[in-house]
Amino acid sequence: MALDGAGSEEEPKVAYNEIPKDLKGFAQKEFKQKNDGKIASLLTLDVAGKSISNTATTFFSENSGTLFYKGDDFFVVTYGNVNAKVNPAGELSLFELGNSYNYGIGTSRDNSVILTGGLRNLCITTVDTMAAGKGEIDKIDGWPEYWKGFSGTDDGSALYGGTSAYRVAKIGADGAVLKKTEGH
């Protein structure tokens, strides 16, 4: 997916001071995304770079994200927590995960679980149901500690995360930090 959107004459563009004042939280983020005057294309390429399909042109145009497939659906999880799911017909829906921002993003190897984290807090989301569990790592002295990345086994039974304080943690399916290194 081309995440860095290109300007489009067809796409609505609303100035910041024209955003409806009653929109708050995710509704406001969604409105901004749909009215920023940008579009992006969803392209599927093989490993050699040959185009397999050009599924859709969409209003969704984030400038960074973690991209993955789960079954036939394509997902984009972003730092700003305005995330997208695209089905094979090119229909796009936006969703939010349990953090305010996703400093760290990862999935289990089979993409059945999304792991995201912010300042000490983490969220584990099952892709099929979008059910989420939350957890956090204990506070250490010094600078604020953020989750930087996650990974997991094929079935999500063993999940791991790394932090900005160089700690590595084993995380349970419910979000509990089961084991961790001491870090700095």
N, C-alpha and C positions, 0 to 999 in steps of 0.2 A: 504494500500500500504506500502510495506517495504521501507521506505524512506532512510534508511542508507544502501547504496548499498554494495554489496559484490563483491569482485574481480572476474573477469572472463577472462579466456584465449581467449574466442571468441570475447570479446569486445575490440575494438581498444584502445590503450593507446598511447597518444602523449605527449611528454615532453613539458614543458612550453616554452622552447626556440624554439620548432618546430611549434608553433601556427602561422599560416599565418599572416604576418605583416599587410596585407590589411584588415583584419577583425577588425571591431570596434563595440562598443556598444553591442546590443543584438545578432548580428551575431557572435561575439566573444564568448559570454556567451553560445550560443547554440552549437558552435563548441566544447568548453571545456566540456560541458555536454555529448555530443555524443562521445567524445574521451578520457574519463577519466579512462577507463578500468574497470568500475563498471556496474553492472546490479541490478535491483530490480524487485520484483514480485508484481503484483496487485492481492491481495486476498480479497474476500468479505466474511465477517463473520457475523453470526447472533449475537444477544446480549449475548447469552450464550457462544460464542466463537467457535461455530460449523462452519466449512467451507461451504459456499454456492457456491462459484466458485473460480477458479484460472484462471483469465481471460488472463493474459499476463505476459511475462517477457520483460522488457523494459530497455533501456539505461538510463532512467531518474532515478536519485538516489540522491535526495536532502536529507539533514540530518534534516530538520525541515519543517513544513508547516501546513497549515490549510486545512483539507480534507473535501469535501462535495459532495453530489450528486445533480444534477439538471436534472430531468427526468431520462433518462438512462445513462447520461454522468457523469463521475467522474472527479472532479477537485482537484488540489493541488495548493495552493497559498503559496509562500514562502517569507521569509524575503529578500532573495537576488534577488527577482523579476524575477526569471526564473521559470515560472509557467507551469502547464501541464493540458491538457484536454484529457481524455481517453474515447473513445466510447465503446459500448458493444462488438464490435469485437476485442477490445484490441489495436486499432490504436491510437497512441499518437501524439498530436501536442503541441508545446510549444508556449507560449504567454507572453507578457510583459504588465504590467499595468502602469498607469500614474505617479508613483513615482519612484525615483531612488532605494529606498529600502522600504520595507513594515514593518515598526516598529510595526504598528498595523494592524490587519487583522480581518475581520468579514463578516458576511452575514446577509441579511434579513432572517427571520425565514423560508421562503419558498425557500431560496437559489436563488432567482431571481435577487438579487443585491449583488455584491461584494463591500465591503468597505475596503479601504487600506489607510494608512497614514504614513507620514514620519515626518520631522521637520516642524511642523505647517501646512504643506500641506496635503490635502486629495484627494482621487479619488473615485468616485462612478461609478461602471461599471455595466451595465445591461447585465446579462449573455447571454440571447438569441441573442442579437445583438452585444455585446462587445462594444457598444457605451459608452463613458465615459464623466462624468462631473467632474470638479475640484473645489476645494474651499480651504480656509485656515482659521485658527483661529487667532485672533489678537495676536500680540506679547505682552508678559508681561515681566517685569523686572526680572532679575535673570538668572538662568541656561537655556539653550535651552530646549524647550518644544516639546516633541514628542507625537504623537498619540500612544496609547497603545492597544486599542481594540475597537470593534464596534459591534452593534447589531441593529436589526430592527424588525418591525412588519411583519406579514405574507406577505403582498403585497408590502412592501417597502415604504409605505406611511409615516411612522414615523421611522426615523433613528437616532441613538444615538452613540456618541463616547466619550471615556475617554482619558485623556492625562496624561503625566508624572508629570504635575503640579497639579494633582488632580482636574482638571476641567472636567465637563461633559457637552456635547453640544448636542443640538437637531439640526439635519442637514436636510436641504431640499433636494429634489430629484435632484436638480441641483448642489449640493455641497455647497450651502450657509449655513453658521452657523446662525441658526435662533435665538437660545437662548443658553446661557451658564452660568455656575456658575463661581464665581470669582477665586477659586483655591488658590494656594500658590506660 
